[in-house]
Amino acid sequence: MAIHNLYLVKDLARLTGLSIETVKYYLKIGLIFEVGRSPETNYRYFDESTINRVNSIIGLRRDRYPIKKIRELLEPEGSQVELL
């Protein structure tokens, strides 16, 4: 059985250099997703795949891609939701 590192929103922000507010915004608009949630505290958990996805988003933003285009590039076909 593989053991995976789990991260909280604040950890994800620290590890990627984003603000907590930006991480929460990306969650709200569906660019990133939690991999689990604590039933006791309701804290969201993320794993290495989320860090990789955020780093991809950061690179695309650095290249001046708009959020809508980033969503199109990162989402599997047919699973897009309307941007807020």
Rosetta blueprint (number, residue, H / E / L):
1 M L
2 A L
3 I L
4 H L
5 N L
6 L L
7 Y E
8 L L
9 V H
10 K H
11 D H
12 L H
13 A H
14 R H
15 L H
16 T H
17 G L
18 L L
19 S L
20 I H
21 E H
22 T H
23 V H
24 K H
25 Y H
26 Y H
27 L H
28 K H
29 I L
30 G L
31 L L
32 I L
33 F L
34 E L
35 V L
36 G E
37 R E
38 S L
39 P L
40 E L
41 T L
42 N L
43 Y L
44 R E
45 Y E
46 F E
47 D L
48 E H
49 S H
50 T H
51 I H
52 N H
53 R H
54 V H
55 N H
56 S H
57 I H
58 I H
59 G H
60 L H
61 R H
62 R H
63 D L
64 R L
65 Y L
66 P L
67 I H
68 K H
69 K H
70 I H
71 R H
72 E H
73 L H
74 L H
75 E L
76 P L
77 E L
78 G L
79 S L
80 Q L
81 V L
82 E L
83 L L
84 L L
